[in-house]
Amino acid sequence: MTQPPNQPPHGGFGAPQEPPPGGGFGAPQTPPPPQGPPAGAPQPGYGYPQQQPPQQPGPYTAGPYNSGPYGQPQQPGPYGQPGFGYPQQPQYPGAPGAPPGGSGSRNPFRGKPALVIGAAVAVLLVIGGTVWAVTGDDGKQDKKPVAKQTDDPEPDSSGGAPVNPGDGSGDGGEDPEDLNAGRKAGESKVLWYKEAPDAPGSGADAPGMWITDRTAVKAAYKELFAYNVGDGKPAWETIAFPEKICAVTHEKTSDDKAVIAYMSGSSDRAKCNQLQLVDLDTGEKGWTQEVADGALFDSALSIEMSLTGNTLMVGRSQSGTAYDVRSGKKLFDSAKYGDAPCFPSAFAGGERLIQVASCGAGGDNEHDEVRELDPTTGKVKWTYVYEKGWRIEWAYSVDPLVLHATKEEDGDKKLWNIAAFTADGKVRSQVSVDEDFAPGCGWAGLGGGLQGCEGAAVDEDTLYLPTEATTSANEIVAISLADGKEKWREKSPVGESMVPMKVEGGNLIAYVEPAYDSGGRVVSLPLGGSSHKPVKLMQNPQGVAAVENSFYSKAIDWVGGRFYISTTRLTGNDESKEKLMLAYGK
């Protein structure tokens, strides 16, 4: 393919280009039926030379959003994805950071964290930085909210120091530091916390965090812990796995179950292929399964898992296998297809099952494709093909489907494109906001994969992204999925970064990072009306600011009036007395 005509100089922001007669490059084309992709191709956005992040003094250094708890050095993860921490994020006129050596470029002989979009439709591209957003076949079908208001009881309001509940074996006790000391009127308190378990000196993964109506469950190294959400007492006996945990389903089933994967051994040849279903409320173990290797170069050395209804999709480096999560029975394989050929390289679950494939590696027909699969049969519902050079990195949402793709240019630049799709795989809009976004992708630990962006939120018609913090407070920008344009933006109420968590009850719930002299806070941004100024829901005490800032990477959630935070990477430093998880309430 040749360079699009009338391309503006790189490094600037230009208006969307008009497509030449007969299609080709330029503005997004009205996509034809999936059977025949148009000749058009996405148009690159305009990126600045890629900036290299400053070197961190250590793998677990704390700091602001882009260089601290969310700004960790990138670790290779399953599917070639930066594993733990906040990798350099794609920025509008800015270069998304390339993954570290060995995990950045995708090819069919290795896994990758990003979705590769491709299909029988034209590629969606950033036109002057614009992205296409999806609403549905006709924009009228029913939409499910990203998050629902919970019915959890109000948290306990009694005073006193928090307690480390331990794991029920007598390893708990009162907090020697008293994280609630000096707590001011109106501030939240730490209801309970858990000290991090022993881990190797090189560190260990602590992926996942699941909150049900009854329990808060956390994985760390080789163990799975569970606590009552109200008082933090152990909810069931800690589950110890024979080898280290290597993947988890970051979501849970409708009846509060999750699948944990652990290694087959401790040698360098061990595989991440042992699956265990666990009931998060009771700790009861369900079925077990061993993930088989695929064809040559398609092993289960690392895997990625996602849930869609009752379907568990397990992705290997070049394929995937679907299981019935209720029984562990195999449903279907998602394998190599086409003449290119195309290798499934990433999956995203939720309301829909999305597959990304890498096609024609190294050849003239090299490209990415994205598909929607029937979660029960694996039948392909539609396919969308991206132009050569574009790589699908993240799925901000699957319903509506909103994808982030990048393209390298001139060796030191990266262009980005954010597009939204309709329910039948047609491009609805592309983001046209000239901004450096920092959605915090890849920091939630162990196989966040295609859905590894914790710092972004999507509802039926809007995408919410945080800007990169520079010399002042950052902002959250609301972007219409109907036309890709900015609807509004709101600045963080303090000098620290504010990142969206979820949409709940007609409000955007966001987390504001702690400062050196104050704890983090949870805020609510009203989505209706003309004012979207943050309303403080919870202010954490200053005594926990250092703890919140100490996490190399973190998982956060707001459920039933409580705020939960946990690390997703353990340092392995026995003298640091690091925390694994904390629960805050009023």
MOZIKA-V152275 format. One record per run of one state. SS is the DSSP state (A for helix, B for strand, O for the rest). FROM is the first residue (numbers start at 1). TO is the last residue. If there is no record, write none. Layout:
BEGIN
SS,FROM,TO
SS,FROM,TO
END
This chain:
BEGIN
O,1,24
B,25,25
O,26,40
B,41,41
O,42,48
B,49,49
O,50,75
B,76,76
O,77,77
A,78,80
O,81,81
B,82,82
O,83,90
B,91,91
O,92,93
B,94,94
O,95,118
B,119,119
O,120,126
B,127,127
O,128,129
B,130,130
O,131,131
B,132,132
O,133,162
B,163,164
O,165,172
B,173,174
O,175,188
B,189,195
O,196,203
B,204,205
O,206,208
B,209,211
O,212,214
B,215,220
O,221,222
B,223,228
O,229,233
B,234,234
O,235,238
B,239,240
O,241,244
B,245,248
O,249,256
B,257,262
O,263,273
B,274,279
O,280,284
B,285,290
O,291,303
B,304,308
O,309,310
B,311,315
O,316,319
B,320,324
O,325,329
B,330,334
O,335,336
B,337,337
O,338,341
B,342,348
O,349,352
B,353,359
O,360,366
B,367,373
O,374,379
B,380,385
O,386,389
B,390,398
O,399,400
B,401,409
O,410,412
B,413,421
O,422,426
B,427,430
O,431,436
B,437,437
O,438,440
B,441,441
O,442,448
A,449,451
O,452,452
B,453,453
O,454,455
B,456,458
O,459,461
B,462,467
O,468,474
B,475,480
O,481,485
B,486,491
O,492,497
B,498,504
O,505,506
B,507,512
O,513,514
B,515,515
O,516,517
B,518,518
O,519,520
B,521,526
O,527,533
B,534,539
O,540,541
A,542,550
O,551,553
B,554,559
O,560,561
B,562,567
O,568,568
B,569,570
O,571,578
B,579,585
O,586,586
END
